[in-house]
C-alpha cells in the first residue's frame, strides 16, 4: 500500500495473481511497467472475478460492488 498526497495504490496478491487498485491510472501503468522489468507478467485488464466474488464498478458514481451470487448458487446446487 502506498499513499502519496492524493494518490493511493494498493497491491493485493493471491497465489500467482496480483491485483492493483489505485485512484490514478498513470500510477497503475507505471507500476505495471516496473514489475514487468523484473517478472514476466500478463495483463488481464479489468478484474471481473476474484476468490469467488464478482466485481463490478461504476466509475461515474465511484462505486465498486462485490457479490458472491454465483458462488451462492453453486453451494445451493450442492445442497439439493
N, C-alpha and C positions, 0 to 999 in steps of 0.2 A: 504494500500500500504506500502510495506517495501523494503528498499534498504540497503544492507549491502555489502560493497565492490563491487564485480562484480555480486552478487546475487540480483535478483529482484523478488518480488512476489506481485501479485495483487489479491484481493478477490472481486468479484462482486456478489451482491445479487439481486434477483428478486423474490418477493413473498416468497415462501418456498424453493426456489432453490438457490444454490450458486455455483459460478464458480471460480476455482483457475487457475491463469495464472502465470507461472514462467519460468525463464531461467535455472532452476536447478531442475531436477526431484526429488532428495532427499528432497529438501525443500517442495515440494508438498506432498510427502509421510509423512514427519514429521508433517506438518500442519494438514493433514487429521487425523493422529493418535491423535493429541492434541484435535481436535474438537470432535472426536468420544468418548473421555473421558467424555465429558460434554453432548453431544447430540447424539441421535440415528440418524445415517446417512446411506445413501445408495449411494454407489459409482456407478455412471452410466458410468464410463470410459470416453472415449474421447467425447467431445462435438461435436455434428453434426449440431444441430439447436438450436437457441435461439431467442426469440422475432421475429419470422417470418424471421429470417436470417439464411441462410445455411452457415456453417463454414467449410472450408477445409484448409488443411495445407500441405506444402511440407517442411518436416524437413531438407532435404538436402540443399535446397535453402534458408531455414529460412524465408519462406513466409506463411502468413496467409491471406486467401481470404474470404471476406464476400460478399454474394449476396442475393437478395430478389426475385429471379426468380419465385419460387413457389407462393409467396405472390402476385406478379405482375400478374401472370396468373389467380389467384383466383379473383383479383379485375377486371380484364378484362372480365372474365366469367360473373361476376355480372352485368357488363355494357351492356351486349348483350340483 
